[in-house]
Amino acid sequence: MKTEKLITDITVYENRSELPADVAMLMDKAFEAARGAYAPYSRFYVGAAILLANGEVVTGSNQENSAYPSGLCAERTTAFSASARFPGVAFKKLVIVAINPDKPLDRPVPPCGACRQVLMEYEQIAKSPIEVTFAGESGPIYQVKSVNDLMPFAFSADFIPAN
Ligand code: THU
C-alpha cells in the first residue's frame, strides 16, 4: 500500500490588469455574454468565451427553462456551439465568468462537474490542452493549463470497449 499525492499548478492573477492581452479580451467577451444570459430563475449569470485554433472566438451564456433541468450551463452552451460551428477545430482557451447581482462574487467561479466532463472530451479528441481561466466579478482570477488539471480521474471514451 502507498499514498500518492496529486498536485495541480494554478496561476493566480491578482486582478484583470495582470492578465495576458488575449485572455483579457476573452474575459471582456465572456462578461458581455454573461449579461445576455437567460437566467430568470437563478438570477446567476454565467458567461464563457472560447478561443479556437482557427482564431475564431465563440461566446455563450447559461440558458434556463421553467422546467428547470432542461436548462444548460454557460460552459456547455458555449462548447457545444463552438463544436457545432467549427467541427473538429481545437479549443485553445476558455474564459468563464459569473455575475450575481444579489451578492457580488469576489472569488473565481469554477465550472461544474458536468461541464468539466464535456470540456475534457473536447480536450482529448483534439489532443491539445485547453487553458481554462475563471473569475468572479472581483478578486483573484484562477487559470489552469488544461481541463485535466480541473478533473483528475476523468472518465473517457478509452474505457468503453468499442473504442
Ligand atoms: N451555471 C453555469 O452556467 N455554469 C456552472 O458551472 C455552474 C452553474 C448556471 C446554471 C444555472 O443556470 C445557474 O448557473 C445556477 O446554477
Backbone and ligand atoms as CSV (ligand in chain L), in Angstrom:
chain,resi,resn,atom,element,x,y,z
A,1,MET,N,N,0.838,-1.191,0.000
A,1,MET,CA,C,0.000,0.000,0.000
A,1,MET,C,C,0.873,1.240,0.000
A,2,LYS,N,N,0.452,2.244,-0.715
A,2,LYS,CA,C,1.160,3.522,-0.666
A,2,LYS,C,C,0.168,4.661,-0.880
A,3,THR,N,N,0.589,5.827,-0.489
A,3,THR,CA,C,-0.249,7.010,-0.686
A,3,THR,C,C,0.418,7.884,-1.730
A,4,GLU,N,N,-0.373,8.349,-2.676
A,4,GLU,CA,C,0.179,9.253,-3.679
A,4,GLU,C,C,-0.515,10.604,-3.599
A,5,LYS,N,N,0.212,11.621,-4.010
A,5,LYS,CA,C,-0.366,12.969,-3.984
A,5,LYS,C,C,-0.613,13.438,-5.408
A,6,LEU,N,N,-1.719,14.129,-5.607
A,6,LEU,CA,C,-1.966,14.781,-6.887
A,6,LEU,C,C,-1.649,16.260,-6.705
A,7,ILE,N,N,-0.871,16.791,-7.608
A,7,ILE,CA,C,-0.501,18.204,-7.484
A,7,ILE,C,C,-1.007,18.961,-8.707
A,8,THR,N,N,-1.691,20.047,-8.484
A,8,THR,CA,C,-2.200,20.864,-9.587
A,8,THR,C,C,-1.566,22.243,-9.526
A,9,ASP,N,N,-0.998,22.677,-10.622
A,9,ASP,CA,C,-0.471,24.044,-10.693
A,9,ASP,C,C,-1.597,24.984,-11.104
A,10,ILE,N,N,-1.754,26.052,-10.359
A,10,ILE,CA,C,-2.751,27.072,-10.702
A,10,ILE,C,C,-2.024,28.408,-10.796
A,11,THR,N,N,-2.306,29.139,-11.868
A,11,THR,CA,C,-1.791,30.513,-11.937
A,11,THR,C,C,-2.847,31.409,-11.312
A,12,VAL,N,N,-2.420,32.245,-10.382
A,12,VAL,CA,C,-3.362,33.157,-9.717
A,12,VAL,C,C,-3.002,34.589,-10.099
A,13,TYR,N,N,-3.920,35.238,-10.810
A,13,TYR,CA,C,-3.741,36.657,-11.142
A,13,TYR,C,C,-4.465,37.474,-10.074
A,14,GLU,N,N,-3.824,38.545,-9.622
A,14,GLU,CA,C,-4.446,39.352,-8.563
A,14,GLU,C,C,-5.687,40.092,-9.056
A,15,ASN,N,N,-5.642,40.502,-10.316
A,15,ASN,CA,C,-6.804,41.202,-10.891
A,15,ASN,C,C,-6.666,41.199,-12.418
A,16,ARG,N,N,-7.648,41.806,-13.085
A,16,ARG,CA,C,-7.700,41.738,-14.552
A,16,ARG,C,C,-6.523,42.425,-15.221
A,17,SER,N,N,-5.952,43.411,-14.580
A,17,SER,CA,C,-4.848,44.144,-15.227
A,17,SER,C,C,-3.609,43.264,-15.399
A,18,GLU,N,N,-3.530,42.163,-14.659
A,18,GLU,CA,C,-2.366,41.271,-14.787
A,18,GLU,C,C,-2.514,40.253,-15.925
A,19,LEU,N,N,-3.705,40.153,-16.505
A,19,LEU,CA,C,-3.948,39.097,-17.500
A,19,LEU,C,C,-3.222,39.372,-18.809
A,20,PRO,N,N,-2.775,38.313,-19.505
A,20,PRO,CA,C,-2.272,38.487,-20.876
A,20,PRO,C,C,-3.387,39.099,-21.744
A,21,ALA,N,N,-3.000,39.843,-22.769
A,21,ALA,CA,C,-3.981,40.605,-23.567
A,21,ALA,C,C,-5.076,39.721,-24.169
A,22,ASP,N,N,-4.701,38.539,-24.679
A,22,ASP,CA,C,-5.729,37.715,-25.330
A,22,ASP,C,C,-6.739,37.184,-24.307
A,23,VAL,N,N,-6.270,36.876,-23.107
A,23,VAL,CA,C,-7.186,36.377,-22.070
A,23,VAL,C,C,-8.081,37.513,-21.569
A,24,ALA,N,N,-7.523,38.715,-21.456
A,24,ALA,CA,C,-8.326,39.878,-21.046
A,24,ALA,C,C,-9.431,40.142,-22.078
A,25,MET,N,N,-9.089,39.991,-23.368
A,25,MET,CA,C,-10.079,40.187,-24.425
A,25,MET,C,C,-11.185,39.131,-24.311
A,26,LEU,N,N,-10.796,37.882,-24.059
A,26,LEU,CA,C,-11.799,36.818,-23.901
A,26,LEU,C,C,-12.669,37.090,-22.676
A,27,MET,N,N,-12.062,37.636,-21.632
A,27,MET,CA,C,-12.842,37.914,-20.414
A,27,MET,C,C,-13.868,39.018,-20.666
A,28,ASP,N,N,-13.491,40.025,-21.423
A,28,ASP,CA,C,-14.464,41.076,-21.764
A,28,ASP,C,C,-15.646,40.459,-22.512
A,29,LYS,N,N,-15.329,39.564,-23.449
A,29,LYS,CA,C,-16.404,38.937,-24.237
A,29,LYS,C,C,-17.263,38.018,-23.360
A,30,ALA,N,N,-16.622,37.347,-22.404
A,30,ALA,CA,C,-17.369,36.455,-21.510
A,30,ALA,C,C,-18.319,37.272,-20.620
A,31,PHE,N,N,-17.870,38.432,-20.137
A,31,PHE,CA,C,-18.755,39.281,-19.324
A,31,PHE,C,C,-19.928,39.787,-20.160
A,32,GLU,N,N,-19.625,40.144,-21.410
A,32,GLU,CA,C,-20.704,40.611,-22.293
A,32,GLU,C,C,-21.728,39.486,-22.484
A,33,ALA,N,N,-21.232,38.266,-22.679
A,33,ALA,CA,C,-22.123,37.115,-22.850
A,33,ALA,C,C,-22.924,36.872,-21.577
A,34,ALA,N,N,-22.263,36.991,-20.411
A,34,ALA,CA,C,-22.955,36.749,-19.130
A,34,ALA,C,C,-24.129,37.705,-18.976
A,35,ARG,N,N,-23.934,38.933,-19.422
A,35,ARG,CA,C,-25.015,39.922,-19.289
A,35,ARG,C,C,-26.208,39.558,-20.173
A,36,GLY,N,N,-25.981,38.675,-21.137
A,36,GLY,CA,C,-27.072,38.232,-22.001
A,36,GLY,C,C,-27.633,36.875,-21.615
A,37,ALA,N,N,-27.210,36.350,-20.474
A,37,ALA,CA,C,-27.703,35.028,-20.052
A,37,ALA,C,C,-29.220,35.053,-19.876
A,38,TYR,N,N,-29.827,33.905,-20.135
A,38,TYR,CA,C,-31.259,33.769,-19.825
A,38,TYR,C,C,-31.345,33.006,-18.511
A,39,ALA,N,N,-31.377,33.747,-17.411
A,39,ALA,CA,C,-31.310,33.109,-16.091
A,39,ALA,C,C,-32.317,33.744,-15.126
A,40,PRO,N,N,-33.612,33.753,-15.528
A,40,PRO,CA,C,-34.600,34.414,-14.672
A,40,PRO,C,C,-34.882,33.643,-13.380
A,41,TYR,N,N,-34.509,32.360,-13.346
A,41,TYR,CA,C,-34.860,31.538,-12.171
A,41,TYR,C,C,-33.775,31.594,-11.104
A,42,SER,N,N,-32.522,31.478,-11.512
A,42,SER,CA,C,-31.429,31.521,-10.525
A,42,SER,C,C,-30.921,32.946,-10.305
A,43,ARG,N,N,-31.129,33.817,-11.282
A,43,ARG,CA,C,-30.504,35.158,-11.272
A,43,ARG,C,C,-28.992,35.065,-11.076
A,44,PHE,N,N,-28.416,33.999,-11.618
A,44,PHE,CA,C,-26.958,33.786,-11.580
A,44,PHE,C,C,-26.517,33.748,-13.034
A,45,TYR,N,N,-25.747,34.748,-13.444
A,45,TYR,CA,C,-25.465,34.963,-14.859
A,45,TYR,C,C,-24.033,34.534,-15.170
A,46,VAL,N,N,-23.903,33.513,-15.994
A,46,VAL,CA,C,-22.586,32.963,-16.311
A,46,VAL,C,C,-22.298,33.192,-17.790
A,47,GLY,N,N,-21.051,33.562,-18.093
A,47,GLY,CA,C,-20.661,33.755,-19.487
A,47,GLY,C,C,-19.356,33.028,-19.762
A,48,ALA,N,N,-19.180,32.630,-21.004
A,48,ALA,CA,C,-17.938,31.939,-21.383
A,48,ALA,C,C,-17.513,32.400,-22.768
A,49,ALA,N,N,-16.216,32.338,-22.990
A,49,ALA,CA,C,-15.667,32.646,-24.319
A,49,ALA,C,C,-14.574,31.638,-24.619
A,50,ILE,N,N,-14.644,31.067,-25.810
A,50,ILE,CA,C,-13.646,30.075,-26.241
A,50,ILE,C,C,-12.879,30.630,-27.435
A,51,LEU,N,N,-11.559,30.579,-27.336
A,51,LEU,CA,C,-10.694,30.895,-28.482
A,51,LEU,C,C,-10.340,29.573,-29.155
A,52,LEU,N,N,-10.651,29.470,-30.447
A,52,LEU,CA,C,-10.387,28.238,-31.188
A,52,LEU,C,C,-9.048,28.330,-31.912
A,53,ALA,N,N,-8.576,27.159,-32.334
A,53,ALA,CA,C,-7.278,27.102,-33.018
A,53,ALA,C,C,-7.290,27.860,-34.343
A,54,ASN,N,N,-8.470,28.101,-34.914
A,54,ASN,CA,C,-8.544,28.859,-36.175
A,54,ASN,C,C,-8.681,30.365,-35.935
A,55,GLY,N,N,-8.573,30.774,-34.644
A,55,GLY,CA,C,-8.620,32.198,-34.322
A,55,GLY,C,C,-10.009,32.737,-34.026
A,56,GLU,N,N,-11.025,31.909,-34.285
A,56,GLU,CA,C,-12.401,32.357,-34.008
A,56,GLU,C,C,-12.652,32.376,-32.499
A,57,VAL,N,N,-13.552,33.244,-32.068
A,57,VAL,CA,C,-13.983,33.278,-30.667
A,57,VAL,C,C,-15.480,32.994,-30.633
A,58,VAL,N,N,-15.861,32.027,-29.807
A,58,VAL,CA,C,-17.284,31.701,-29.643
A,58,VAL,C,C,-17.663,31.993,-28.203
A,59,THR,N,N,-18.766,32.698,-28.013
A,59,THR,CA,C,-19.214,33.016,-26.651
A,59,THR,C,C,-20.571,32.381,-26.386
A,60,GLY,N,N,-20.907,32.299,-25.101
A,60,GLY,CA,C,-22.205,31.746,-24.726
A,60,GLY,C,C,-22.511,32.067,-23.278
A,61,SER,N,N,-23.719,31.710,-22.874
A,61,SER,CA,C,-24.166,32.007,-21.511
A,61,SER,C,C,-25.126,30.917,-21.057
A,62,ASN,N,N,-25.414,30.903,-19.748
A,62,ASN,CA,C,-26.357,29.880,-19.280
A,62,ASN,C,C,-27.770,30.201,-19.763
A,63,GLN,N,N,-28.476,29.141,-20.075
A,63,GLN,CA,C,-29.831,29.233,-20.622
A,63,GLN,C,C,-30.745,28.379,-19.763
A,64,GLU,N,N,-31.671,29.031,-19.071
A,64,GLU,CA,C,-32.543,28.298,-18.143
A,64,GLU,C,C,-33.912,28.057,-18.769
A,65,ASN,N,N,-34.723,27.295,-18.041
A,65,ASN,CA,C,-36.054,26.952,-18.524
A,65,ASN,C,C,-36.964,26.745,-17.327
A,66,SER,N,N,-38.247,27.016,-17.506
A,66,SER,CA,C,-39.195,26.847,-16.391
A,66,SER,C,C,-39.256,25.386,-15.942
A,67,ALA,N,N,-38.945,24.449,-16.858
A,67,ALA,CA,C,-38.746,23.045,-16.464
A,67,ALA,C,C,-37.251,22.939,-16.133
A,68,TYR,N,N,-36.890,23.228,-14.892
A,68,TYR,CA,C,-35.506,23.521,-14.512
A,68,TYR,C,C,-34.404,22.642,-15.122
A,69,PRO,N,N,-34.551,21.301,-15.101
A,69,PRO,CA,C,-33.403,20.511,-15.610
A,69,PRO,C,C,-33.155,20.670,-17.101
A,70,SER,N,N,-34.080,21.324,-17.789
A,70,SER,CA,C,-33.891,21.487,-19.237
A,70,SER,C,C,-32.891,22.580,-19.584
A,71,GLY,N,N,-32.519,23.393,-18.613
A,71,GLY,CA,C,-31.548,24.467,-18.884
A,71,GLY,C,C,-30.145,23.917,-19.027
A,72,LEU,N,N,-29.224,24.802,-19.399
A,72,LEU,CA,C,-27.842,24.363,-19.596
A,72,LEU,C,C,-26.865,25.446,-19.138
A,73,CYS,N,N,-25.743,24.992,-18.575
A,73,CYS,CA,C,-24.687,25.901,-18.108
A,73,CYS,C,C,-24.047,26.643,-19.293
A,74,ALA,N,N,-23.427,27.755,-18.959
A,74,ALA,CA,C,-22.759,28.570,-19.973
A,74,ALA,C,C,-21.620,27.812,-20.655
A,75,GLU,N,N,-20.875,27.029,-19.891
A,75,GLU,CA,C,-19.703,26.357,-20.459
A,75,GLU,C,C,-20.114,25.356,-21.531
A,76,ARG,N,N,-21.202,24.603,-21.248
A,76,ARG,CA,C,-21.621,23.618,-22.247
A,76,ARG,C,C,-22.325,24.293,-23.413
A,77,THR,N,N,-23.127,25.305,-23.150
A,77,THR,CA,C,-23.754,26.056,-24.253
A,77,THR,C,C,-22.670,26.527,-25.222
A,78,THR,N,N,-21.595,27.048,-24.649
A,78,THR,CA,C,-20.519,27.624,-25.464
A,78,THR,C,C,-19.714,26.541,-26.173
A,79,ALA,N,N,-19.375,25.474,-25.448
A,79,ALA,CA,C,-18.580,24.398,-26.060
A,79,ALA,C,C,-19.366,23.718,-27.187
A,80,PHE,N,N,-20.653,23.477,-26.959
A,80,PHE,CA,C,-21.459,22.815,-27.996
A,80,PHE,C,C,-21.619,23.740,-29.209
A,81,SER,N,N,-21.780,25.008,-28.933
A,81,SER,CA,C,-21.912,25.970,-30.033
A,81,SER,C,C,-20.621,26.022,-30.854
A,82,ALA,N,N,-19.476,26.051,-30.154
A,82,ALA,CA,C,-18.181,26.115,-30.849
A,82,ALA,C,C,-17.965,24.864,-31.698
A,83,SER,N,N,-18.285,23.713,-31.117
A,83,SER,CA,C,-18.080,22.456,-31.852
A,83,SER,C,C,-19.053,22.340,-33.024
A,84,ALA,N,N,-20.263,22.851,-32.841
A,84,ALA,CA,C,-21.256,22.791,-33.923
A,84,ALA,C,C,-20.873,23.731,-35.068
A,85,ARG,N,N,-20.342,24.896,-34.705
A,85,ARG,CA,C,-19.994,25.878,-35.752
A,85,ARG,C,C,-18.684,25.542,-36.437
A,86,PHE,N,N,-17.734,24.974,-35.667
A,86,PHE,CA,C,-16.405,24.687,-36.216
A,86,PHE,C,C,-16.013,23.250,-35.862
A,87,PRO,N,N,-16.657,22.267,-36.506
A,87,PRO,CA,C,-16.419,20.867,-36.143
A,87,PRO,C,C,-14.947,20.500,-36.257
A,88,GLY,N,N,-14.430,19.841,-35.226
A,88,GLY,CA,C,-13.062,19.326,-35.272
A,88,GLY,C,C,-11.983,20.360,-35.011
A,89,VAL,N,N,-12.343,21.614,-34.809
A,89,VAL,CA,C,-11.318,22.641,-34.532
A,89,VAL,C,C,-11.051,22.683,-33.024
A,90,ALA,N,N,-9.773,22.590,-32.651
A,90,ALA,CA,C,-9.407,22.525,-31.229
A,90,ALA,C,C,-9.770,23.807,-30.492
A,91,PHE,N,N,-10.135,23.638,-29.213
A,91,PHE,CA,C,-10.331,24.792,-28.327
A,91,PHE,C,C,-8.971,25.090,-27.697
A,92,LYS,N,N,-8.514,26.322,-27.794
A,92,LYS,CA,C,-7.218,26.671,-27.190
A,92,LYS,C,C,-7.377,27.270,-25.793
A,93,LYS,N,N,-8.328,28.203,-25.662
A,93,LYS,CA,C,-8.501,28.890,-24.382
A,93,LYS,C,C,-9.980,29.063,-24.082
A,94,LEU,N,N,-10.297,28.933,-22.799
A,94,LEU,CA,C,-11.679,29.145,-22.338
A,94,LEU,C,C,-11.634,30.093,-21.151
A,95,VAL,N,N,-12.481,31.103,-21.182
A,95,VAL,CA,C,-12.617,32.000,-20.023
A,95,VAL,C,C,-14.058,31.934,-19.536
A,96,ILE,N,N,-14.222,31.791,-18.225
A,96,ILE,CA,C,-15.552,31.674,-17.605
A,96,ILE,C,C,-15.695,32.770,-16.547
A,97,VAL,N,N,-16.819,33.475,-16.589
A,97,VAL,CA,C,-17.080,34.488,-15.556
A,97,VAL,C,C,-18.517,34.346,-15.080
A,98,ALA,N,N,-18.801,34.902,-13.916
A,98,ALA,CA,C,-20.170,34.852,-13.405
A,98,ALA,C,C,-20.508,36.165,-12.715
A,99,ILE,N,N,-21.787,36.512,-12.784
A,99,ILE,CA,C,-22.299,37.732,-12.149
A,99,ILE,C,C,-23.484,37.338,-11.270
A,100,ASN,N,N,-23.434,37.752,-10.024
A,100,ASN,CA,C,-24.559,37.527,-9.118
A,100,ASN,C,C,-25.009,38.895,-8.583
A,101,PRO,N,N,-26.037,39.463,-9.195
A,101,PRO,CA,C,-26.438,40.822,-8.813
A,101,PRO,C,C,-26.845,40.926,-7.350
A,102,ASP,N,N,-27.294,39.818,-6.769
A,102,ASP,CA,C,-27.772,39.852,-5.375
A,102,ASP,C,C,-26.636,39.763,-4.361
A,103,LYS,N,N,-25.510,39.181,-4.781
A,103,LYS,CA,C,-24.386,39.015,-3.848
A,103,LYS,C,C,-23.111,38.973,-4.691
A,104,PRO,N,N,-22.549,40.141,-5.018
A,104,PRO,CA,C,-21.412,40.186,-5.946
A,104,PRO,C,C,-20.310,39.186,-5.594
A,105,LEU,N,N,-19.825,38.532,-6.637
A,105,LEU,CA,C,-18.869,37.433,-6.455
A,105,LEU,C,C,-17.454,37.978,-6.353
A,106,ASP,N,N,-16.788,37.700,-5.244
A,106,ASP,CA,C,-15.429,38.209,-5.057
A,106,ASP,C,C,-14.393,37.099,-5.158
A,107,ARG,N,N,-14.791,35.985,-5.770
A,107,ARG,CA,C,-13.829,34.898,-5.989
A,107,ARG,C,C,-14.196,34.166,-7.280
A,108,PRO,N,N,-13.229,33.418,-7.835
A,108,PRO,CA,C,-13.479,32.761,-9.122
A,108,PRO,C,C,-14.594,31.711,-9.032
A,109,VAL,N,N,-15.362,31.612,-10.107
A,109,VAL,CA,C,-16.439,30.604,-10.176
A,109,VAL,C,C,-15.986,29.495,-11.128
A,110,PRO,N,N,-15.714,28.320,-10.601
A,110,PRO,CA,C,-15.217,27.232,-11.453
A,110,PRO,C,C,-16.352,26.509,-12.170
A,111,PRO,N,N,-16.055,25.816,-13.256
A,111,PRO,CA,C,-17.095,25.070,-13.966
A,111,PRO,C,C,-17.586,23.866,-13.158
A,112,CYS,N,N,-18.861,23.544,-13.295
A,112,CYS,CA,C,-19.430,22.393,-12.567
A,112,CYS,C,C,-18.864,21.089,-13.135
A,113,GLY,N,N,-19.108,20.007,-12.441
A,113,GLY,CA,C,-18.551,18.706,-12.833
A,113,GLY,C,C,-19.003,18.251,-14.212
A,114,ALA,N,N,-20.283,18.450,-14.528
A,114,ALA,CA,C,-20.780,18.007,-15.839
A,114,ALA,C,C,-20.084,18.782,-16.957
A,115,CYS,N,N,-19.856,20.066,-16.740
A,115,CYS,CA,C,-19.167,20.863,-17.763
A,115,CYS,C,C,-17.712,20.422,-17.891
A,116,ARG,N,N,-17.088,20.085,-16.770
A,116,ARG,CA,C,-15.693,19.602,-16.836
A,116,ARG,C,C,-15.622,18.335,-17.691
A,117,GLN,N,N,-16.594,17.451,-17.513
A,117,GLN,CA,C,-16.606,16.205,-18.281
A,117,GLN,C,C,-16.708,16.491,-19.782
A,118,VAL,N,N,-17.595,17.410,-20.126
A,118,VAL,CA,C,-17.787,17.749,-21.552
A,118,VAL,C,C,-16.531,18.404,-22.121
A,119,LEU,N,N,-15.960,19.330,-21.368
A,119,LEU,CA,C,-14.745,20.013,-21.840
A,119,LEU,C,C,-13.593,19.035,-21.988
A,120,MET,N,N,-13.525,18.079,-21.066
A,120,MET,CA,C,-12.453,17.073,-21.098
A,120,MET,C,C,-12.460,16.309,-22.414
A,121,GLU,N,N,-13.660,15.967,-22.890
A,121,GLU,CA,C,-13.727,15.185,-24.130
A,121,GLU,C,C,-13.247,16.017,-25.329
A,122,TYR,N,N,-13.593,17.298,-25.347
A,122,TYR,CA,C,-13.089,18.136,-26.451
A,122,TYR,C,C,-11.569,18.260,-26.379
A,123,GLU,N,N,-11.056,18.315,-25.153
A,123,GLU,CA,C,-9.586,18.376,-24.997
A,123,GLU,C,C,-8.953,17.072,-25.498
A,124,GLN,N,N,-9.568,15.958,-25.136
A,124,GLN,CA,C,-8.995,14.660,-25.520
A,124,GLN,C,C,-9.054,14.428,-27.025
A,125,ILE,N,N,-10.169,14.749,-27.657
A,125,ILE,CA,C,-10.252,14.454,-29.100
A,125,ILE,C,C,-9.318,15.363,-29.892
A,126,ALA,N,N,-9.061,16.563,-29.375
A,126,ALA,CA,C,-8.160,17.486,-30.077
A,126,ALA,C,C,-6.692,17.173,-29.792
A,127,LYS,N,N,-6.452,16.351,-28.748
A,127,LYS,CA,C,-5.077,16.047,-28.306
A,127,LYS,C,C,-4.295,17.340,-28.074
A,128,SER,N,N,-4.966,18.302,-27.484
A,128,SER,CA,C,-4.364,19.618,-27.281
A,128,SER,C,C,-5.010,20.236,-26.039
A,129,PRO,N,N,-4.195,20.689,-25.075
A,129,PRO,CA,C,-4.785,21.179,-23.823
A,129,PRO,C,C,-5.589,22.466,-24.009
A,130,ILE,N,N,-6.644,22.598,-23.234
A,130,ILE,CA,C,-7.439,23.841,-23.220
A,130,ILE,C,C,-7.073,24.602,-21.952
A,131,GLU,N,N,-6.529,25.793,-22.109
A,131,GLU,CA,C,-6.245,26.648,-20.952
A,131,GLU,C,C,-7.583,27.191,-20.436
A,132,VAL,N,N,-7.813,27.054,-19.136
A,132,VAL,CA,C,-9.097,27.498,-18.562
A,132,VAL,C,C,-8.839,28.583,-17.522
A,133,THR,N,N,-9.509,29.722,-17.693
A,133,THR,CA,C,-9.377,30.850,-16.769
A,133,THR,C,C,-10.759,31.140,-16.203
A,134,PHE,N,N,-10.866,31.306,-14.883
A,134,PHE,CA,C,-12.194,31.585,-14.323
A,134,PHE,C,C,-12.122,32.669,-13.263
A,135,ALA,N,N,-13.203,33.462,-13.250
A,135,ALA,CA,C,-13.194,34.669,-12.418
A,135,ALA,C,C,-14.584,34.974,-11.888
A,136,GLY,N,N,-14.613,35.712,-10.780
A,136,GLY,CA,C,-15.853,36.312,-10.302
A,136,GLY,C,C,-15.893,37.745,-10.812
A,137,GLU,N,N,-16.667,38.567,-10.127
A,137,GLU,CA,C,-16.749,39.970,-10.565
A,137,GLU,C,C,-15.564,40.767,-10.051
A,138,SER,N,N,-14.974,40.329,-8.936
A,138,SER,CA,C,-13.764,40.954,-8.408
A,138,SER,C,C,-12.928,39.852,-7.764
A,139,GLY,N,N,-11.806,40.231,-7.213
A,139,GLY,CA,C,-10.955,39.247,-6.543
A,139,GLY,C,C,-10.025,38.554,-7.507
A,140,PRO,N,N,-9.318,37.520,-7.017
A,140,PRO,CA,C,-8.322,36.861,-7.854
A,140,PRO,C,C,-8.950,36.129,-9.035
A,141,ILE,N,N,-8.098,35.828,-10.005
A,141,ILE,CA,C,-8.521,35.083,-11.197
A,141,ILE,C,C,-7.649,33.840,-11.257
A,142,TYR,N,N,-8.274,32.681,-11.428
A,142,TYR,CA,C,-7.518,31.421,-11.471
A,142,TYR,C,C,-7.380,30.939,-12.910
A,143,GLN,N,N,-6.248,30.280,-13.162
A,143,GLN,CA,C,-6.024,29.729,-14.501
A,143,GLN,C,C,-5.315,28.388,-14.381
A,144,VAL,N,N,-5.814,27.407,-15.135
A,144,VAL,CA,C,-5.117,26.120,-15.241
A,144,VAL,C,C,-4.754,25.903,-16.707
A,145,LYS,N,N,-3.725,25.099,-16.918
A,145,LYS,CA,C,-3.203,24.911,-18.280
A,145,LYS,C,C,-4.029,23.916,-19.086
A,146,SER,N,N,-4.852,23.137,-18.373
A,146,SER,CA,C,-5.550,22.048,-19.051
A,146,SER,C,C,-6.802,21.674,-18.256
A,147,VAL,N,N,-7.827,21.180,-18.954
A,147,VAL,CA,C,-9.027,20.691,-18.259
A,147,VAL,C,C,-8.644,19.545,-17.327
A,148,ASN,N,N,-7.631,18.796,-17.729
A,148,ASN,CA,C,-7.142,17.679,-16.914
A,148,ASN,C,C,-6.775,18.131,-15.497
A,149,ASP,N,N,-6.307,19.361,-15.371
A,149,ASP,CA,C,-5.952,19.884,-14.046
A,149,ASP,C,C,-7.183,20.123,-13.171
A,150,LEU,N,N,-8.328,20.274,-13.819
A,150,LEU,CA,C,-9.567,20.501,-13.062
A,150,LEU,C,C,-10.275,19.199,-12.751
A,151,MET,N,N,-9.821,18.116,-13.381
A,151,MET,CA,C,-10.582,16.877,-13.298
A,151,MET,C,C,-9.702,15.640,-13.328
A,152,PRO,N,N,-9.012,15.389,-12.222
A,152,PRO,CA,C,-8.238,14.154,-12.183
A,152,PRO,C,C,-9.183,12.944,-12.203
A,153,PHE,N,N,-8.710,11.814,-12.657
A,153,PHE,CA,C,-9.515,10.585,-12.745
A,153,PHE,C,C,-10.734,10.766,-13.638
A,154,ALA,N,N,-10.564,11.493,-14.729
A,154,ALA,CA,C,-11.697,11.710,-15.632
A,154,ALA,C,C,-12.097,10.416,-16.318
A,155,PHE,N,N,-13.377,10.273,-16.525
A,155,PHE,CA,C,-13.864,9.186,-17.370
A,155,PHE,C,C,-13.605,9.598,-18.814
A,156,SER,N,N,-13.300,8.613,-19.670
A,156,SER,CA,C,-13.119,8.979,-21.077
A,156,SER,C,C,-13.532,7.822,-21.973
A,157,ALA,N,N,-13.622,8.120,-23.259
A,157,ALA,CA,C,-14.049,7.123,-24.243
A,157,ALA,C,C,-13.125,5.901,-24.244
A,158,ASP,N,N,-11.874,6.061,-23.779
A,158,ASP,CA,C,-10.910,4.946,-23.746
A,158,ASP,C,C,-11.429,3.753,-22.952
A,159,PHE,N,N,-12.290,4.028,-21.959
A,159,PHE,CA,C,-12.775,2.942,-21.098
A,159,PHE,C,C,-13.844,2.091,-21.779
A,160,ILE,N,N,-14.442,2.627,-22.831
A,160,ILE,CA,C,-15.533,1.916,-23.481
A,160,ILE,C,C,-14.927,0.937,-24.487
A,161,PRO,N,N,-15.213,-0.368,-24.348
A,161,PRO,CA,C,-14.515,-1.373,-25.152
A,161,PRO,C,C,-14.500,-1.085,-26.650
A,162,ALA,N,N,-15.595,-0.557,-27.202
A,162,ALA,CA,C,-15.665,-0.327,-28.648
A,162,ALA,C,C,-14.620,0.684,-29.106
A,163,ASN,N,N,-14.117,1.501,-28.182
A,163,ASN,CA,C,-13.118,2.488,-28.543
A,163,ASN,C,C,-11.701,1.952,-28.339
L,1,THU,N1,N,-24.176,27.512,-14.119
L,1,THU,C1,C,-23.311,27.658,-15.162
L,1,THU,O1,O,-23.669,28.254,-16.195
L,1,THU,N2,N,-22.083,27.124,-15.046
L,1,THU,C2,C,-21.626,26.423,-13.966
L,1,THU,O2,O,-20.520,25.884,-13.986
L,1,THU,C3,C,-22.471,26.298,-12.789
L,1,THU,C4,C,-23.837,26.842,-12.897
L,1,THU,C5,C,-25.521,28.059,-14.258
L,1,THU,C6,C,-26.600,27.020,-14.307
L,1,THU,C7,C,-27.787,27.794,-13.792
L,1,THU,O3,O,-28.376,28.485,-14.890
L,1,THU,C8,C,-27.196,28.806,-12.840
L,1,THU,O4,O,-25.814,28.883,-13.155
L,1,THU,C9,C,-27.340,28.441,-11.368
L,1,THU,O5,O,-26.879,27.164,-11.111
